[in-house]
């Protein structure tokens, strides 16, 4: 005679392995999805970070140009300011493309626009997920040469 409160013919379900195999193969797939998602988010953040950096580079280039004494000095100052801005974000200044668009005369009231471009390499991800080729991030900023500045001729639309 047994003094147990369990029925003598009842199976012990704790030692059963039923259902264990039915989910184990999903764990590696779940880890893979997590890793791919993390890489996708990291690449998207790199694009956002470069957008902030190129915006700062274009802004500083335009400001430096309009505060210079001549067009030649302005181009040198703009390049240096854009390089400093992109470097401060931890980016390679050799990958920065900076141009004035369209070319503006160095006169009072002239609108100067600088465009900064930077390519971000895209991470190749499995399952065809990702951005494909490199992503070109572009930013533009405009400034006007001071209308009250001495020593420069005025453009026709100055003050109008």
C-alpha positions in Angstrom: 0.0 0.0 0.0 1.2 3.5 -1.0 0.5 6.5 1.0 0.6 9.0 -1.9 -2.2 11.4 -2.7 -1.6 10.7 -6.5 -3.5 8.1 -8.3 -1.2 5.1 -8.7 -1.8 4.8 -12.4 -1.4 8.6 -13.2 1.7 9.6 -15.2 4.2 12.1 -13.9 3.9 14.9 -16.3 7.0 16.8 -15.0 9.4 14.2 -16.4 7.7 14.1 -19.8 9.5 15.6 -22.8 6.4 16.2 -24.8 6.5 19.6 -26.5 10.1 20.4 -25.9 11.2 19.8 -29.5 8.4 21.9 -30.9 10.1 25.3 -30.3 13.8 24.8 -30.0 14.5 25.4 -33.7 13.0 28.8 -33.5 15.6 30.2 -31.1 18.4 30.6 -33.7 16.0 32.2 -36.1 14.9 34.7 -33.4 18.5 35.6 -32.6 19.1 36.1 -36.3 16.1 38.4 -36.6 17.3 40.4 -33.6 20.9 40.8 -35.1 19.6 41.8 -38.5 17.2 44.3 -36.9 20.0 45.8 -34.8 22.2 46.2 -37.8 19.4 47.8 -39.8 18.8 50.3 -37.0 22.5 51.0 -36.6 22.8 51.8 -40.4 19.7 54.0 -40.2 21.2 55.9 -37.3 24.5 56.4 -39.3 22.4 58.1 -42.0 20.8 60.4 -39.4 24.1 61.2 -37.9 25.6 62.1 -41.3 22.6 64.3 -42.1 23.3 66.3 -39.0 27.0 66.5 -39.9 26.4 67.6 -43.5 23.9 70.2 -42.3 26.5 71.6 -40.0 29.1 71.6 -42.7 26.9 73.4 -45.2 25.9 76.0 -42.6 29.4 76.7 -41.4 30.7 76.9 -45.0 28.1 79.5 -46.0 28.6 81.6 -42.9 32.4 81.6 -43.3 32.1 82.5 -47.0 29.8 85.5 -46.4 32.0 86.8 -43.5 35.2 86.8 -45.6 36.8 89.7 -47.3 36.9 88.3 -50.9 35.6 85.4 -52.9 39.0 83.6 -52.9 39.3 84.0 -49.1 35.7 82.9 -48.7 36.2 79.7 -50.6 39.2 78.8 -48.4 37.3 79.7 -45.2 34.3 77.8 -46.3 36.3 74.6 -47.0 38.1 74.9 -43.7 34.9 75.5 -41.7 33.1 72.6 -43.4 36.1 70.3 -42.8 36.1 71.3 -39.1 32.4 70.7 -38.8 32.4 67.3 -40.4 35.5 66.3 -38.3 33.8 67.3 -35.1 31.1 64.7 -35.9 33.8 62.0 -36.2 33.5 61.7 -40.0 36.2 61.6 -42.6 36.5 65.0 -44.2 38.0 63.5 -47.4 34.6 61.9 -48.1 32.8 65.3 -47.9 31.9 67.0 -51.2 31.3 70.7 -50.8 30.2 73.0 -53.6 28.6 76.5 -54.0 25.5 76.1 -56.0 24.8 78.2 -58.0 28.0 80.3 -58.2 27.2 83.7 -56.7 29.1 87.0 -57.2 30.8 88.3 -54.1 28.7 91.5 -53.7 26.4 92.9 -51.1 22.9 91.2 -50.9 24.2 88.2 -52.9 22.7 84.9 -51.8 25.3 82.2 -51.3 24.2 78.6 -51.1 26.5 75.8 -50.1 25.7 72.1 -50.7 27.5 69.4 -48.6 27.3 65.7 -49.7 28.6 62.6 -47.9 28.2 58.9 -48.8 27.3 56.5 -46.1 28.1 52.8 -46.9 25.0 50.6 -46.5 25.4 47.4 -44.6 24.6 44.3 -46.6 22.0 42.3 -44.7 20.6 38.8 -45.2 17.1 38.2 -46.6 17.4 41.1 -49.0 16.8 43.6 -46.2 18.8 46.8 -46.3 19.4 50.0 -48.2 21.2 48.5 -51.2 24.2 50.6 -52.4 25.8 53.5 -50.6 23.4 56.3 -49.5 24.2 59.8 -50.5 23.3 62.3 -47.8 23.0 65.9 -48.9 22.3 69.2 -47.1 22.2 72.8 -48.2 22.4 76.2 -46.5 22.1 79.7 -47.8 23.3 83.0 -46.4 23.1 86.6 -47.7 26.2 88.8 -47.8 25.5 91.7 -45.5 23.7 94.5 -47.3 25.4 97.2 -45.2 28.9 95.9 -45.7 31.5 98.4 -46.7 33.9 97.9 -49.5 31.7 95.7 -51.7 29.5 96.7 -54.7 25.8 96.2 -54.3 23.8 93.7 -56.3 20.8 95.0 -58.3 18.2 93.5 -55.9 19.8 94.9 -52.8 17.3 96.5 -50.4 14.4 95.9 -52.7 
